[in-house]
Amino acid sequence: MAKILAVSHDAYLYGAQRSLLDTVVGLADAGHQVEVCVPHEGALVERLRDHGVPVHVVPFLRWIPAASEPAVRSCLRFVLRFPAGLLRASRLIRAGNYDVVYTNTVTVLDFALAARMRRVAHVWHLREAAADNPQLRSPLSNARVAALVRALSARVIYNSHALWARYGASKSGKDVVVHNGLRPPPERARPPRAAGARLCVVTAGFMDRRKGLDVLLDALVLLPPELRAGMVLRVAGHVEDRMARELAPRLQRLGDSVEFVGWADGLEELLDAADLLVSSARDEPFGRTLVEAMMAGVPVLATRSGGPEEIIVDGVTGVLVPPDDPARLSAALARMLEQPQLRASCGRAGRERAHAQFSLATYVRGVEQCLLTAISP
């Protein structure tokens, strides 16, 4: 069994952090000794401690900052504080006597360099593109980021073949694609639909430009009025401030057809009442919420934005449309709202595919194999 230090870029609980939580708990259940390092307190820390996982809160900065941060200021701040952060990472690795360091997401550099300095194996798990990503402000192209990542890692994990291709698929032997996996939800009886109740469409995530909520709202505007009157869109997740301002005129036109439910710690209750989940992303490296919906038997409609193309079998387990195309999205949405038999068949087939292809056990085994191979090539 291995002693593992996992590093999270922050302590919130969105998709990347939830996948890390699942990874850590799965590795611990398999008998490995796992500890986690985060830069601050937060919901992820609380959940890890609930599972008995040791957590180290060690301040460090991201080498690839959020796009919302001022470019010059964030760069100067990182350069000035990086030596201290690297020293803290190095001391933690030395004190912990870890067999392998596992960095979650591309945005944290300190622990990869510190592991190299301490001659400890390092595995990097990439869940997003560095460049051409509206959430991030990368100082380097994806190809150059990939070269650095591979130089500092014994293995590099990508959460989809689409993401691997964006970084420049390599035959070096270091690169491995491991699709995210989820724990199947408990069997729950769906509440009966009240007479005259509207169909419920759900979309979820951190709503910035990449998630394409504006595209989905434009698609709703294009629906025939009678279809729009018979449905409600529930939006789960924080809406980025700039996106909120952009959406305001659309929301005035849509009235009570859209409800914002805020951040949700899990989608179980929303999915219990959902007739359809929609992802209108312009860019989606994987698409964890799609698998969550499929496992719950909820049909999905998504864009061909990367990861969804590896999750959904078009016309069988869901429907795929081009990204950034409100007209095509609206037509597909109308089709699914009008055809309950299509929703039912996609829900059944989606559940079967999700349980067969995206199980948590398969995912954890894939990550575990990468970590063990890094320790003993």
FENVENCOR-V422098 format. One record per residue. N is the residue number from 1. RES is the residue in three letters. SS is DSSP state (a for helix, b for strand, c for the rest). PSI is psi in radians with two decimals (NA if undefined). OMEGA is omega in whole degrees, 0 to 359 (999 if undefined). Layout:
{{N	RES	SS	PSI	OMEGA} {N	RES	SS	PSI	OMEGA}}
This chain:
{{1	MET	c	2.59	186} {2	ALA	c	2.68	171} {3	LYS	b	2.10	192} {4	ILE	b	2.33	169} {5	LEU	b	2.01	176} {6	ALA	b	2.42	185} {7	VAL	b	2.17	177} {8	SER	c	2.45	182} {9	HIS	c	-0.39	174} {10	ASP	c	-3.05	185} {11	ALA	c	0.43	174} {12	TYR	c	-3.06	183} {13	LEU	c	1.03	171} {14	TYR	c	-2.88	191} {15	GLY	a	-0.86	183} {16	ALA	a	-0.70	181} {17	GLN	a	-0.64	177} {18	ARG	a	-0.68	178} {19	SER	a	-0.65	176} {20	LEU	a	-0.76	178} {21	LEU	a	-0.81	178} {22	ASP	a	-0.71	180} {23	THR	a	-0.87	184} {24	VAL	a	-0.81	180} {25	VAL	a	-0.70	178} {26	GLY	a	-0.72	178} {27	LEU	a	-0.69	177} {28	ALA	a	-0.72	178} {29	ASP	a	-0.49	178} {30	ALA	c	-0.03	176} {31	GLY	c	-0.01	179} {32	HIS	c	2.68	176} {33	GLN	b	1.94	187} {34	VAL	b	2.31	172} {35	GLU	b	2.72	185} {36	VAL	b	2.44	176} {37	CYS	b	2.29	178} {38	VAL	b	2.75	181} {39	PRO	c	-0.19	181} {40	HIS	c	2.94	177} {41	GLU	c	2.80	178} {42	GLY	c	-3.05	184} {43	ALA	a	-0.63	179} {44	LEU	a	-0.74	180} {45	VAL	a	-0.76	180} {46	GLU	a	-0.75	181} {47	ARG	a	-0.69	178} {48	LEU	a	-0.77	180} {49	ARG	a	-0.58	176} {50	ASP	a	-0.54	179} {51	HIS	c	0.06	179} {52	GLY	c	0.36	181} {53	VAL	c	2.20	177} {54	PRO	b	2.39	182} {55	VAL	b	2.34	175} {56	HIS	b	2.11	175} {57	VAL	b	1.84	185} {58	VAL	c	2.03	182} {59	PRO	c	2.30	171} {60	PHE	c	2.79	181} {61	LEU	c	2.74	176} {62	ARG	c	2.40	176} {63	TRP	c	-0.39	171} {64	ILE	c	1.79	186} {65	PRO	b	2.96	174} {66	ALA	b	2.58	181} {67	ALA	c	-0.41	181} {68	SER	c	-0.26	180} {69	GLU	c	2.46	177} {70	PRO	c	2.28	189} {71	ALA	a	-0.91	184} {72	VAL	a	-0.77	182} {73	ARG	a	-0.77	182} {74	SER	a	-0.63	178} {75	CYS	a	-0.82	180} {76	LEU	a	-0.72	180} {77	ARG	a	-0.73	179} {78	PHE	a	-0.80	181} {79	VAL	a	-0.72	182} {80	LEU	a	-0.60	186} {81	ARG	a	-0.17	184} {82	PHE	a	-0.76	180} {83	PRO	a	-0.73	179} {84	ALA	a	-0.70	178} {85	GLY	a	-0.72	179} {86	LEU	a	-0.70	179} {87	LEU	a	-0.75	178} {88	ARG	a	-0.73	178} {89	ALA	a	-0.76	180} {90	SER	a	-0.75	180} {91	ARG	a	-0.70	180} {92	LEU	a	-0.76	180} {93	ILE	a	-0.71	179} {94	ARG	a	-0.80	182} {95	ALA	a	-0.60	183} {96	GLY	a	-0.31	180} {97	ASN	c	0.88	184} {98	TYR	c	2.67	174} {99	ASP	c	-0.53	183} {100	VAL	b	2.53	174} {101	VAL	b	2.34	187} {102	TYR	b	1.89	183} {103	THR	b	2.19	181} {104	ASN	b	2.11	182} {105	THR	c	2.80	187} {106	VAL	c	-0.22	196} {107	THR	c	-0.15	183} {108	VAL	c	2.19	183} {109	LEU	c	-0.53	191} {110	ASP	a	-0.82	189} {111	PHE	a	-0.46	174} {112	ALA	a	-0.79	178} {113	LEU	a	-0.72	180} {114	ALA	a	-0.68	177} {115	ALA	a	-0.71	178} {116	ARG	a	-0.74	179} {117	MET	a	-0.63	181} {118	ARG	c	0.03	181} {119	ARG	c	0.76	176} {120	VAL	c	2.43	180} {121	ALA	b	2.52	180} {122	HIS	b	2.39	175} {123	VAL	b	2.30	181} {124	TRP	b	2.26	180} {125	HIS	b	1.92	182} {126	LEU	b	2.25	183} {127	ARG	c	0.05	182} {128	GLU	c	2.71	173} {129	ALA	c	2.56	178} {130	ALA	c	-0.91	178} {131	ALA	c	2.87	181} {132	ASP	c	0.61	180} {133	ASN	c	2.02	185} {134	PRO	c	-0.22	178} {135	GLN	c	-0.37	188} {136	LEU	b	2.80	177} {137	ARG	b	1.46	185} {138	SER	c	2.35	177} {139	PRO	c	-0.23	184} {140	LEU	c	2.81	174} {141	SER	c	2.87	178} {142	ASN	a	-0.67	181} {143	ALA	a	-0.72	180} {144	ARG	a	-0.62	174} {145	VAL	a	-0.77	180} {146	ALA	a	-0.68	179} {147	ALA	a	-0.73	178} {148	LEU	a	-0.78	180} {149	VAL	a	-0.79	181} {150	ARG	a	-0.61	180} {151	ALA	a	-0.50	184} {152	LEU	c	0.10	187} {153	SER	c	2.53	173} {154	ALA	c	-0.52	175} {155	ARG	b	2.56	175} {156	VAL	b	2.13	181} {157	ILE	b	2.32	175} {158	TYR	b	2.51	183} {159	ASN	c	-0.01	173} {160	SER	c	2.77	175} {161	HIS	a	-0.55	178} {162	ALA	a	-0.74	180} {163	LEU	a	-0.72	177} {164	TRP	a	-0.78	181} {165	ALA	a	-0.63	180} {166	ARG	a	-0.53	178} {167	TYR	a	-0.16	182} {168	GLY	c	1.57	184} {169	ALA	c	2.27	183} {170	SER	c	2.56	176} {171	LYS	c	0.48	182} {172	SER	c	-0.30	184} {173	GLY	c	-0.20	178} {174	LYS	c	-0.47	188} {175	ASP	b	2.31	180} {176	VAL	b	2.36	174} {177	VAL	b	2.14	175} {178	VAL	c	1.89	178} {179	HIS	c	2.50	175} {180	ASN	c	2.59	176} {181	GLY	c	2.71	182} {182	LEU	b	2.66	173} {183	ARG	c	2.27	179} {184	PRO	c	2.41	178} {185	PRO	c	2.69	176} {186	PRO	c	2.61	178} {187	GLU	c	2.18	182} {188	ARG	c	2.39	177} {189	ALA	c	2.22	177} {190	ARG	c	2.35	179} {191	PRO	c	2.52	180} {192	PRO	c	2.52	179} {193	ARG	c	2.26	178} {194	ALA	c	2.60	179} {195	ALA	c	2.25	178} {196	GLY	c	0.07	181} {197	ALA	c	2.54	179} {198	ARG	c	2.64	173} {199	LEU	b	2.47	184} {200	CYS	b	2.09	176} {201	VAL	b	2.32	183} {202	VAL	b	2.46	167} {203	THR	b	2.56	189} {204	ALA	b	2.62	176} {205	GLY	c	-3.13	173} {206	PHE	c	1.94	192} {207	MET	b	1.56	170} {208	ASP	c	-2.97	185} {209	ARG	a	-0.57	182} {210	ARG	a	-0.59	183} {211	LYS	a	-0.25	171} {212	GLY	c	0.55	177} {213	LEU	a	-0.56	177} {214	ASP	a	-0.65	179} {215	VAL	a	-0.73	180} {216	LEU	a	-0.72	179} {217	LEU	a	-0.67	176} {218	ASP	a	-0.64	178} {219	ALA	a	-0.65	178} {220	LEU	a	-0.70	179} {221	VAL	a	-0.59	183} {222	LEU	a	-0.17	178} {223	LEU	c	2.60	171} {224	PRO	c	2.43	185} {225	PRO	a	-0.64	182} {226	GLU	a	-0.57	177} {227	LEU	a	-0.76	180} {228	ARG	a	-0.63	179} {229	ALA	a	-0.39	183} {230	GLY	c	0.23	181} {231	MET	b	2.85	173} {232	VAL	b	2.38	176} {233	LEU	b	2.13	176} {234	ARG	b	2.16	183} {235	VAL	b	2.05	180} {236	ALA	b	2.24	179} {237	GLY	c	2.82	180} {238	HIS	c	2.42	177} {239	VAL	b	2.11	180} {240	GLU	c	2.48	189} {241	ASP	a	-0.79	181} {242	ARG	a	-0.70	179} {243	MET	a	-0.67	179} {244	ALA	a	-0.74	179} {245	ARG	a	-0.67	180} {246	GLU	a	-0.56	184} {247	LEU	a	-0.35	188} {248	ALA	a	-0.84	180} {249	PRO	a	-0.63	179} {250	ARG	a	-0.72	182} {251	LEU	a	-0.57	177} {252	GLN	a	-0.62	180} {253	ARG	a	-0.51	187} {254	LEU	a	-0.30	176} {255	GLY	a	-2.28	185} {256	ASP	a	0.23	175} {257	SER	a	-0.21	182} {258	VAL	b	2.31	175} {259	GLU	b	2.33	176} {260	PHE	b	2.09	183} {261	VAL	b	-0.05	178} {262	GLY	b	-2.97	181} {263	TRP	c	2.36	181} {264	ALA	c	2.23	177} {265	ASP	c	1.32	185} {266	GLY	c	2.58	185} {267	LEU	c	0.13	189} {268	GLU	a	-0.87	183} {269	GLU	a	-0.68	178} {270	LEU	a	-0.73	182} {271	LEU	a	-0.49	177} {272	ASP	a	-0.61	183} {273	ALA	c	0.03	187} {274	ALA	c	2.47	172} {275	ASP	c	-0.31	184} {276	LEU	b	2.46	170} {277	LEU	b	2.36	181} {278	VAL	b	2.33	169} {279	SER	b	2.01	182} {280	SER	c	0.50	187} {281	ALA	c	2.53	170} {282	ARG	c	-0.52	182} {283	ASP	c	2.10	181} {284	GLU	b	1.79	182} {285	PRO	c	-0.63	176} {286	PHE	c	-1.53	181} {287	GLY	c	1.06	184} {288	ARG	a	-0.69	182} {289	THR	a	-0.47	177} {290	LEU	a	-0.75	179} {291	VAL	a	-0.69	177} {292	GLU	a	-0.81	180} {293	ALA	a	-0.79	181} {294	MET	a	-0.74	179} {295	MET	a	-0.48	178} {296	ALA	c	0.03	180} {297	GLY	c	0.29	179} {298	VAL	c	2.22	180} {299	PRO	c	2.72	184} {300	VAL	b	2.56	173} {301	LEU	b	2.16	186} {302	ALA	b	2.90	178} {303	THR	b	2.71	175} {304	ARG	c	1.30	189} {305	SER	c	0.35	179} {306	GLY	b	-1.81	183} {307	GLY	c	-0.72	181} {308	PRO	a	-0.49	179} {309	GLU	a	-0.34	176} {310	GLU	a	-0.23	181} {311	ILE	a	-0.77	189} {312	ILE	c	2.34	168} {313	VAL	c	1.91	189} {314	ASP	b	2.23	178} {315	GLY	c	-0.12	181} {316	VAL	c	-0.99	180} {317	THR	c	0.02	181} {318	GLY	b	-2.95	181} {319	VAL	b	2.39	178} {320	LEU	b	2.48	177} {321	VAL	b	2.85	178} {322	PRO	c	2.61	177} {323	PRO	c	2.74	174} {324	ASP	c	0.68	182} {325	ASP	c	1.47	184} {326	PRO	a	-0.62	183} {327	ALA	a	-0.80	179} {328	ARG	a	-0.67	178} {329	LEU	a	-0.72	180} {330	SER	a	-0.74	180} {331	ALA	a	-0.74	179} {332	ALA	a	-0.68	179} {333	LEU	a	-0.78	178} {334	ALA	a	-0.73	180} {335	ARG	a	-0.77	183} {336	MET	a	-0.60	177} {337	LEU	a	-0.61	184} {338	GLU	a	-0.29	187} {339	GLN	c	1.54	179} {340	PRO	a	-0.53	179} {341	GLN	a	-0.60	177} {342	LEU	a	-0.76	178} {343	ARG	a	-0.74	182} {344	ALA	a	-0.77	182} {345	SER	a	-0.70	178} {346	CYS	a	-0.65	179} {347	GLY	a	-0.76	180} {348	ARG	a	-0.84	182} {349	ALA	a	-0.63	178} {350	GLY	a	-0.71	178} {351	ARG	a	-0.78	180} {352	GLU	a	-0.77	182} {353	ARG	a	-0.75	181} {354	ALA	a	-0.75	181} {355	HIS	a	-0.57	182} {356	ALA	a	-0.66	190} {357	GLN	a	-0.36	189} {358	PHE	c	0.74	179} {359	SER	b	2.66	178} {360	LEU	a	-0.66	182} {361	ALA	a	-0.75	179} {362	THR	a	-0.73	179} {363	TYR	a	-0.86	182} {364	VAL	a	-0.70	178} {365	ARG	a	-0.67	179} {366	GLY	a	-0.80	178} {367	VAL	a	-0.77	181} {368	GLU	a	-0.75	180} {369	GLN	a	-0.69	178} {370	CYS	a	-0.73	181} {371	LEU	a	-0.76	181} {372	LEU	a	-0.62	178} {373	THR	a	-0.61	177} {374	ALA	a	-0.63	180} {375	ILE	a	-0.76	182} {376	SER	c	1.44	184} {377	PRO	c	NA	999}}
